[in-house]
């Protein structure tokens, strides 16, 4: 008969809990991404119909120019908002996974009789990945904000040709 030590039992329990937590994080992130995709598709569809209706009522090219600017800026803003949402979901997921892995490695380190250099290296790598993800998220958010401001600027008026 195989006997399981209390350390093995504890390691099995913590591994199972870590797996369950990682599964929950993954499913939650997929759920958020699906909701974002559906909301974006719905908004794009509704805006496309509104734009089509507006463009069918155009009488001259100046009206088209006047309509194209606002619809283009709104579409650009929606694309940027979508990318912000995807980036946030990804960053949140990475941070949660990093947290779980770091905790799991710390617990594994407690059950390991000697210090494991690979374990320490992995833990430091996970911490650096979390910091890098946070910095990247801030950079991307700032860049998207700047792009949105440029896209929202009024379009130049069409020149009349004789």
C-alpha positions in Angstrom: 0.0 0.0 0.0 1.2 3.5 -0.9 1.4 6.0 1.9 1.0 9.7 1.3 3.0 11.9 3.6 1.4 15.1 4.9 3.8 17.2 2.7 2.7 15.3 -0.4 -0.9 15.8 0.6 -0.4 19.5 1.2 1.4 19.8 -2.2 -1.4 18.0 -4.0 -4.0 20.2 -2.4 -2.2 23.4 -3.2 -1.6 22.2 -6.8 -5.2 21.4 -7.2 -6.3 24.8 -5.8 -3.8 26.5 -8.1 -5.1 24.7 -11.1 -8.7 25.6 -10.1 -7.8 29.2 -9.7 -6.0 29.3 -13.1 -9.0 27.7 -14.7 -11.3 30.3 -13.1 -9.0 33.2 -14.3 -8.9 31.8 -17.8 -12.7 31.3 -18.1 -13.4 34.7 -16.5 -11.1 36.3 -19.0 -12.7 34.5 -21.9 -16.1 35.5 -20.7 -15.0 39.2 -20.5 -13.5 39.0 -24.0 -16.6 37.4 -25.4 -18.8 40.1 -23.9 -16.5 42.8 -25.3 -16.6 41.2 -28.7 -20.4 41.0 -28.7 -20.8 44.6 -27.5 -18.3 45.9 -30.1 -20.0 43.9 -32.9 -23.4 45.2 -31.9 -22.2 48.8 -31.7 -20.4 48.6 -35.1 -23.5 47.1 -36.7 -25.8 49.8 -35.3 -23.4 52.6 -36.3 -23.0 51.1 -39.8 -26.8 51.1 -40.3 -27.0 54.7 -39.1 -24.1 55.8 -41.4 -25.7 54.0 -44.3 -29.0 55.8 -43.7 -27.2 59.1 -43.5 -25.2 58.6 -46.6 -28.3 57.7 -48.6 -29.6 61.2 -47.9 -26.6 63.0 -49.3 -27.2 65.6 -52.0 -23.6 66.8 -52.8 -20.0 66.0 -52.0 -19.6 68.6 -49.2 -22.3 66.8 -47.3 -20.4 63.6 -47.7 -17.3 65.2 -46.4 -19.2 66.6 -43.4 -20.7 63.2 -42.6 -17.5 61.2 -43.2 -15.5 63.0 -40.5 -17.7 62.3 -37.5 -18.4 58.7 -38.5 -14.6 58.1 -39.1 -13.7 59.6 -35.8 -16.4 57.6 -34.0 -15.2 54.4 -35.6 -11.6 55.1 -34.7 -12.6 55.8 -31.1 -14.6 52.5 -31.0 -11.6 50.6 -32.3 -9.3 52.2 -29.8 -11.8 51.5 -27.0 -11.9 47.8 -28.1 -8.1 47.6 -28.0 -8.1 49.2 -24.6 -10.6 46.6 -23.4 -8.6 43.7 -24.9 -5.3 45.1 -23.4 -7.0 45.5 -20.0 -8.4 41.9 -20.1 -5.0 40.5 -21.1 -3.1 42.5 -18.5 -5.5 41.5 -15.7 -5.2 37.8 -16.8 -1.4 38.0 -16.8 -1.3 39.6 -13.4 -3.7 37.0 -11.9 -1.7 34.1 -13.5 1.6 35.6 -12.3 0.2 35.9 -8.8 -1.0 32.3 -8.7 2.2 30.9 -10.1 4.3 33.0 -7.7 2.2 31.7 -4.7 2.5 28.2 -6.0 6.2 28.5 -6.4 6.5 29.9 -2.9 4.5 27.0 -1.5 6.6 24.6 -3.4 9.7 26.2 -2.0 8.3 25.7 1.5 7.9 21.9 0.9 11.3 21.5 -0.8 14.0 20.7 1.7 16.8 22.7 0.0 16.8 26.0 -1.7 16.1 25.6 -5.4 17.9 28.2 -7.6 15.5 27.5 -10.5 12.5 28.1 -8.3 14.0 31.4 -7.1 14.8 32.4 -10.7 11.2 31.6 -11.8 9.7 33.6 -8.9 11.8 36.6 -9.8 10.9 36.2 -13.5 7.2 36.1 -12.6 7.5 39.3 -10.5 9.4 41.0 -13.4 6.7 39.9 -15.8 4.0 41.5 -13.6 5.9 44.8 -13.5 6.5 44.7 -17.2 2.8 44.0 -17.9 1.8 47.0 -15.8 4.3 49.3 -17.5 3.2 48.1 -21.0 -0.4 48.6 -20.1 0.3 52.2 -19.1 2.3 52.8 -22.3 -0.4 51.3 -24.5 -3.2 53.3 -22.7 -1.2 56.5 -23.1 -0.6 55.8 -26.8 -4.2 55.0 -27.5 -5.3 58.1 -25.7 -3.0 60.2 -28.0 -4.3 58.4 -31.1 -7.9 59.0 -30.1 -7.3 62.7 -29.5 -5.7 63.0 -33.0 -8.5 61.0 -34.6 -11.1 63.1 -32.9 -9.7 66.3 -34.3 -11.9 67.9 -37.0 -11.2 66.8 -40.6 -10.1 69.5 -43.0 -12.9 70.9 -45.2 -13.1 69.9 -48.8 -11.8 72.5 -51.3 -14.2 73.6 -54.0 -13.0 73.1 -57.5 -14.1 75.1 -60.4 
